[in-house]
Amino acid sequence: MSDSAAPTPVPENEGGAWYVAAFRHDYLQRYAHRDDGLGRREAAFALRALDLKPGARVLDLCCGAGRHSRALAKAGLHVTGVDLSADLLHAARKESAGLNVDYIRADMRAVPLQSNSMDGAVSLFTSFGYFCDEAEDARVIAEVARILKPGAHYLFDFFNRAATLRNLVRESRQFAGGVALRERRWYDAKRGRLNKLALRGPYDKRGAILESVRAYSPGELRTLFARAGMKLASEHGDLSGAPFNARHSPRCVLVAVKE
């Protein structure tokens, strides 16, 4: 499913990394449908999967504007949200006043938390596969494993590659913040990456927003977890807890335990 007319190469250097530009304040407009209501519904499954008592400490890695962090905190957990985006963390702190949530700005590969300090962790809405080097992605899972207490659960939410590529919508349009956006999606088979480019207006490439994620298969993800000392406890096809079907499930949701 490669696209020979893919419009923009993925930056190779961290200085021009796509995820620095993509997760600024306008992200909240482009993904306005990912709101607190949806966050509460998705967090409900996370609470069941993590099997934690009130007061437990949970890491929300790549927390964004905090919609899942708030839902988990309202359920009685002590949440630490970590994200690289200053804009999204500003919004998270503003909306989380009075809740038991601490927000930290940090790279997901080097989280400033003590080893064996967390009772559980979540990574939701495809917060993985961002880096050009697969070894850097592996560092993320190893970092979560370092932070978790032995026996703690990690809920990891990623897209199911087979179903996503088969049902890929090549082009769509939406209005975000009063601006018309044209979104192009393509799979770069050579690099194994799923890309999306958002263009303002029909042809204007100025200020185009690129998103690029390595399209790991479920088997590749299982291997990364095993290498990090994480044992899979269950697999699901979405954040309602549906059984995982390799061909049809929209998501690949893994629940792993630190051994």
C-alpha beads as a LAMMPS data file, in Angstrom:
LAMMPS data file: protein, C-alpha beads

259 atoms
258 bonds

1 atom types
1 bond types

-500.0 500.0 xlo xhi
-500.0 500.0 ylo yhi
-500.0 500.0 zlo zhi

Masses

1 110.0

Atoms # bond

1 1 1 0.000 0.000 0.000
2 1 1 2.881 2.383 -0.679
3 1 1 2.143 5.751 -2.268
4 1 1 4.634 6.843 -4.917
5 1 1 3.307 10.406 -4.694
6 1 1 3.878 10.793 -0.953
7 1 1 4.096 14.573 -0.486
8 1 1 6.649 15.157 2.245
9 1 1 9.606 13.173 3.606
10 1 1 9.774 12.501 7.320
11 1 1 12.479 14.590 9.040
12 1 1 15.539 12.582 10.033
13 1 1 16.837 14.901 12.741
14 1 1 15.323 15.625 16.106
15 1 1 15.669 19.389 15.564
16 1 1 13.051 19.108 12.833
17 1 1 11.143 16.256 14.441
18 1 1 7.518 16.169 13.340
19 1 1 6.198 15.588 16.861
20 1 1 7.568 18.922 18.065
21 1 1 5.490 20.859 15.538
22 1 1 2.422 18.584 15.497
23 1 1 1.539 18.814 19.193
24 1 1 1.127 22.547 19.620
25 1 1 -2.007 24.447 20.617
26 1 1 -3.766 23.882 17.277
27 1 1 -3.673 20.121 17.940
28 1 1 -6.625 20.609 20.285
29 1 1 -8.634 22.068 17.419
30 1 1 -7.672 19.329 14.954
31 1 1 -8.619 16.631 17.472
32 1 1 -11.499 18.345 19.227
33 1 1 -13.521 15.112 19.047
34 1 1 -10.989 13.519 21.417
35 1 1 -12.587 15.220 24.404
36 1 1 -13.011 14.523 28.121
37 1 1 -16.159 12.487 27.514
38 1 1 -14.275 10.052 25.310
39 1 1 -11.387 10.157 27.760
40 1 1 -13.684 9.018 30.585
41 1 1 -15.013 6.105 28.536
42 1 1 -11.526 4.977 27.549
43 1 1 -10.197 5.401 31.084
44 1 1 -12.967 3.131 32.378
45 1 1 -11.352 0.178 30.612
46 1 1 -7.897 1.312 31.765
47 1 1 -9.081 1.212 35.366
48 1 1 -10.266 -2.382 34.939
49 1 1 -7.078 -3.435 33.169
50 1 1 -4.727 -1.855 35.713
51 1 1 -6.688 -3.312 38.648
52 1 1 -5.598 -0.634 41.107
53 1 1 -6.937 0.582 44.429
54 1 1 -7.660 4.262 45.157
55 1 1 -4.489 6.154 45.936
56 1 1 -2.311 4.088 43.618
57 1 1 0.270 5.976 41.551
58 1 1 -0.180 5.850 37.771
59 1 1 1.918 7.192 34.907
60 1 1 0.034 8.656 31.923
61 1 1 2.799 8.731 29.315
62 1 1 2.273 11.244 26.502
63 1 1 -0.708 12.626 28.377
64 1 1 -1.315 15.537 26.004
65 1 1 -3.936 17.891 27.375
66 1 1 -4.743 15.460 30.184
67 1 1 -8.140 14.039 29.272
68 1 1 -7.199 10.550 30.487
69 1 1 -5.193 11.871 33.437
70 1 1 -8.253 13.731 34.709
71 1 1 -10.499 10.698 34.352
72 1 1 -8.038 8.491 36.224
73 1 1 -7.605 11.089 38.966
74 1 1 -11.368 11.417 39.400
75 1 1 -11.439 7.648 39.965
76 1 1 -9.162 8.095 42.980
77 1 1 -5.713 7.491 41.482
78 1 1 -2.653 9.678 41.931
79 1 1 -1.651 10.469 38.353
80 1 1 1.605 11.728 36.898
81 1 1 1.120 12.979 33.341
82 1 1 4.205 13.284 31.163
83 1 1 4.381 15.022 27.794
84 1 1 6.871 16.944 25.652
85 1 1 4.421 19.599 24.462
86 1 1 4.456 22.782 26.537
87 1 1 1.221 23.925 24.862
88 1 1 -0.694 20.754 25.698
89 1 1 0.648 20.657 29.254
90 1 1 -0.489 24.262 29.740
91 1 1 -4.004 23.219 28.727
92 1 1 -3.791 20.122 30.949
93 1 1 -2.852 22.106 34.051
94 1 1 -5.582 24.652 33.393
95 1 1 -8.283 21.973 33.147
96 1 1 -6.999 19.819 36.018
97 1 1 -7.112 22.316 38.880
98 1 1 -8.035 20.630 42.150
99 1 1 -7.333 17.109 40.904
100 1 1 -4.606 14.773 42.134
101 1 1 -2.512 15.093 38.965
102 1 1 1.098 16.179 38.549
103 1 1 2.255 17.182 35.085
104 1 1 5.870 16.917 33.958
105 1 1 7.403 18.092 30.698
106 1 1 9.813 15.405 29.526
107 1 1 10.870 13.209 26.631
108 1 1 9.194 9.795 26.786
109 1 1 12.603 8.130 26.437
110 1 1 13.909 9.688 29.647
111 1 1 11.186 10.253 32.243
112 1 1 12.398 11.913 35.469
113 1 1 10.742 9.425 37.823
114 1 1 12.366 6.956 40.194
115 1 1 12.714 3.310 39.268
116 1 1 10.049 0.980 40.701
117 1 1 7.915 3.955 41.732
118 1 1 4.643 3.516 39.803
119 1 1 1.772 1.101 40.428
120 1 1 0.604 1.265 36.824
121 1 1 1.061 3.073 33.499
122 1 1 -0.917 3.909 30.383
123 1 1 0.039 5.008 26.861
124 1 1 -3.127 5.896 24.966
125 1 1 -4.091 7.077 21.469
126 1 1 -0.990 5.932 19.533
127 1 1 1.646 7.567 21.716
128 1 1 4.396 5.392 20.266
129 1 1 6.448 4.799 17.125
130 1 1 7.417 8.434 16.710
131 1 1 11.180 8.122 16.287
132 1 1 13.248 7.499 13.164
133 1 1 15.313 4.804 14.908
134 1 1 13.473 1.719 16.146
135 1 1 15.952 1.467 19.022
136 1 1 14.586 4.779 20.335
137 1 1 11.062 3.365 20.341
138 1 1 12.340 0.364 22.276
139 1 1 13.812 2.759 24.847
140 1 1 10.306 4.037 25.579
141 1 1 9.002 0.625 26.650
142 1 1 12.191 -0.041 28.605
143 1 1 11.738 3.276 30.384
144 1 1 8.189 2.415 31.405
145 1 1 9.413 -0.972 32.646
146 1 1 12.077 0.775 34.711
147 1 1 9.551 3.069 36.370
148 1 1 6.942 0.409 37.174
149 1 1 6.987 -1.646 40.337
150 1 1 7.404 -5.405 39.847
151 1 1 3.977 -6.886 39.113
152 1 1 2.548 -3.547 37.920
153 1 1 0.463 -3.365 34.722
154 1 1 1.063 -1.258 31.610
155 1 1 -1.845 -0.515 29.250
156 1 1 -0.537 0.217 25.752
157 1 1 -2.894 1.429 22.990
158 1 1 -1.740 1.351 19.351
159 1 1 -3.428 1.013 15.967
160 1 1 -3.805 -2.458 14.467
161 1 1 -1.626 -2.273 11.369
162 1 1 -3.467 -4.744 9.139
163 1 1 -6.916 -3.255 9.657
164 1 1 -5.671 0.341 9.585
165 1 1 -3.849 -0.016 6.259
166 1 1 -6.698 -1.952 4.677
167 1 1 -9.226 0.742 5.660
168 1 1 -6.939 3.746 5.194
169 1 1 -8.789 6.899 4.125
170 1 1 -6.391 8.480 1.651
171 1 1 -7.840 11.970 1.788
172 1 1 -10.384 13.806 3.922
173 1 1 -11.394 17.319 4.829
174 1 1 -12.411 18.987 8.057
175 1 1 -12.798 22.413 9.636
176 1 1 -10.614 23.102 12.675
177 1 1 -10.696 26.434 14.447
178 1 1 -12.535 27.973 11.502
179 1 1 -9.839 26.823 9.047
180 1 1 -10.409 24.273 6.306
181 1 1 -7.919 21.398 6.465
182 1 1 -7.223 18.830 3.758
183 1 1 -5.673 15.691 5.235
184 1 1 -3.661 13.198 3.178
185 1 1 -2.672 9.762 4.514
186 1 1 -0.231 7.273 3.045
187 1 1 1.844 4.285 4.035
188 1 1 5.566 4.406 3.264
189 1 1 6.316 0.698 2.858
190 1 1 10.065 1.247 2.490
191 1 1 10.324 2.928 5.872
192 1 1 7.376 1.141 7.454
193 1 1 5.686 4.381 8.481
194 1 1 2.087 5.581 8.401
195 1 1 1.946 9.286 7.590
196 1 1 -0.635 12.052 7.632
197 1 1 -0.223 15.549 6.242
198 1 1 -2.717 18.288 7.123
199 1 1 -2.822 21.176 4.647
200 1 1 -4.599 24.461 5.233
201 1 1 -6.849 25.131 2.267
202 1 1 -6.888 23.040 -0.903
203 1 1 -3.286 23.578 -2.050
204 1 1 -1.410 25.677 0.532
205 1 1 1.581 23.759 1.940
206 1 1 2.677 26.628 4.163
207 1 1 2.241 25.576 7.749
208 1 1 1.502 21.969 6.757
209 1 1 1.378 19.619 9.746
210 1 1 2.992 16.210 9.395
211 1 1 2.377 13.182 11.602
212 1 1 4.472 10.051 11.079
213 1 1 4.329 6.827 13.086
214 1 1 6.194 3.565 12.566
215 1 1 3.553 0.973 11.762
216 1 1 4.494 -1.844 14.117
217 1 1 2.697 -5.151 13.743
218 1 1 1.231 -6.804 16.861
219 1 1 4.010 -9.387 16.701
220 1 1 6.697 -6.704 16.625
221 1 1 5.119 -4.994 19.614
222 1 1 5.039 -8.248 21.570
223 1 1 8.748 -8.694 20.872
224 1 1 9.552 -5.191 22.139
225 1 1 7.658 -5.859 25.358
226 1 1 9.386 -9.185 25.917
227 1 1 12.803 -7.598 25.454
228 1 1 11.917 -5.004 28.091
229 1 1 10.989 -7.677 30.631
230 1 1 7.243 -7.155 30.238
231 1 1 4.955 -10.194 30.079
232 1 1 1.696 -9.872 28.153
233 1 1 -1.369 -10.431 30.305
234 1 1 -4.070 -9.761 27.678
235 1 1 -4.744 -8.317 24.213
236 1 1 -7.772 -6.321 23.114
237 1 1 -9.145 -4.860 19.902
238 1 1 -10.213 -1.496 21.300
239 1 1 -10.461 0.493 24.504
240 1 1 -13.764 -1.092 25.451
241 1 1 -11.938 -4.369 26.058
242 1 1 -13.181 -6.248 22.978
243 1 1 -11.198 -9.374 22.006
244 1 1 -8.327 -8.755 19.595
245 1 1 -8.797 -9.893 16.001
246 1 1 -5.616 -9.539 13.935
247 1 1 -7.518 -8.805 10.729
248 1 1 -10.473 -6.713 11.857
249 1 1 -9.760 -4.995 15.192
250 1 1 -9.159 -1.244 14.809
251 1 1 -6.720 -1.123 17.718
252 1 1 -4.019 -3.290 19.235
253 1 1 -4.353 -2.799 22.986
254 1 1 -1.813 -4.703 25.041
255 1 1 -1.843 -5.132 28.807
256 1 1 1.611 -6.143 30.049
257 1 1 3.024 -6.909 33.487
258 1 1 6.499 -6.070 34.705
259 1 1 8.118 -9.352 35.686

Bonds

1 1 1 2
2 1 2 3
3 1 3 4
4 1 4 5
5 1 5 6
6 1 6 7
7 1 7 8
8 1 8 9
9 1 9 10
10 1 10 11
11 1 11 12
12 1 12 13
13 1 13 14
14 1 14 15
15 1 15 16
16 1 16 17
17 1 17 18
18 1 18 19
19 1 19 20
20 1 20 21
21 1 21 22
22 1 22 23
23 1 23 24
24 1 24 25
25 1 25 26
26 1 26 27
27 1 27 28
28 1 28 29
29 1 29 30
30 1 30 31
31 1 31 32
32 1 32 33
33 1 33 34
34 1 34 35
35 1 35 36
36 1 36 37
37 1 37 38
38 1 38 39
39 1 39 40
40 1 40 41
41 1 41 42
42 1 42 43
43 1 43 44
44 1 44 45
45 1 45 46
46 1 46 47
47 1 47 48
48 1 48 49
49 1 49 50
50 1 50 51
51 1 51 52
52 1 52 53
53 1 53 54
54 1 54 55
55 1 55 56
56 1 56 57
57 1 57 58
58 1 58 59
59 1 59 60
60 1 60 61
61 1 61 62
62 1 62 63
63 1 63 64
64 1 64 65
65 1 65 66
66 1 66 67
67 1 67 68
68 1 68 69
69 1 69 70
70 1 70 71
71 1 71 72
72 1 72 73
73 1 73 74
74 1 74 75
75 1 75 76
76 1 76 77
77 1 77 78
78 1 78 79
79 1 79 80
80 1 80 81
81 1 81 82
82 1 82 83
83 1 83 84
84 1 84 85
85 1 85 86
86 1 86 87
87 1 87 88
88 1 88 89
89 1 89 90
90 1 90 91
91 1 91 92
92 1 92 93
93 1 93 94
94 1 94 95
95 1 95 96
96 1 96 97
97 1 97 98
98 1 98 99
99 1 99 100
100 1 100 101
101 1 101 102
102 1 102 103
103 1 103 104
104 1 104 105
105 1 105 106
106 1 106 107
107 1 107 108
108 1 108 109
109 1 109 110
110 1 110 111
111 1 111 112
112 1 112 113
113 1 113 114
114 1 114 115
115 1 115 116
116 1 116 117
117 1 117 118
118 1 118 119
119 1 119 120
120 1 120 121
121 1 121 122
122 1 122 123
123 1 123 124
124 1 124 125
125 1 125 126
126 1 126 127
127 1 127 128
128 1 128 129
129 1 129 130
130 1 130 131
131 1 131 132
132 1 132 133
133 1 133 134
134 1 134 135
135 1 135 136
136 1 136 137
137 1 137 138
138 1 138 139
139 1 139 140
140 1 140 141
141 1 141 142
142 1 142 143
143 1 143 144
144 1 144 145
145 1 145 146
146 1 146 147
147 1 147 148
148 1 148 149
149 1 149 150
150 1 150 151
151 1 151 152
152 1 152 153
153 1 153 154
154 1 154 155
155 1 155 156
156 1 156 157
157 1 157 158
158 1 158 159
159 1 159 160
160 1 160 161
161 1 161 162
162 1 162 163
163 1 163 164
164 1 164 165
165 1 165 166
166 1 166 167
167 1 167 168
168 1 168 169
169 1 169 170
170 1 170 171
171 1 171 172
172 1 172 173
173 1 173 174
174 1 174 175
175 1 175 176
176 1 176 177
177 1 177 178
178 1 178 179
179 1 179 180
180 1 180 181
181 1 181 182
182 1 182 183
183 1 183 184
184 1 184 185
185 1 185 186
186 1 186 187
187 1 187 188
188 1 188 189
189 1 189 190
190 1 190 191
191 1 191 192
192 1 192 193
193 1 193 194
194 1 194 195
195 1 195 196
196 1 196 197
197 1 197 198
198 1 198 199
199 1 199 200
200 1 200 201
201 1 201 202
202 1 202 203
203 1 203 204
204 1 204 205
205 1 205 206
206 1 206 207
207 1 207 208
208 1 208 209
209 1 209 210
210 1 210 211
211 1 211 212
212 1 212 213
213 1 213 214
214 1 214 215
215 1 215 216
216 1 216 217
217 1 217 218
218 1 218 219
219 1 219 220
220 1 220 221
221 1 221 222
222 1 222 223
223 1 223 224
224 1 224 225
225 1 225 226
226 1 226 227
227 1 227 228
228 1 228 229
229 1 229 230
230 1 230 231
231 1 231 232
232 1 232 233
233 1 233 234
234 1 234 235
235 1 235 236
236 1 236 237
237 1 237 238
238 1 238 239
239 1 239 240
240 1 240 241
241 1 241 242
242 1 242 243
243 1 243 244
244 1 244 245
245 1 245 246
246 1 246 247
247 1 247 248
248 1 248 249
249 1 249 250
250 1 250 251
251 1 251 252
252 1 252 253
253 1 253 254
254 1 254 255
255 1 255 256
256 1 256 257
257 1 257 258
258 1 258 259
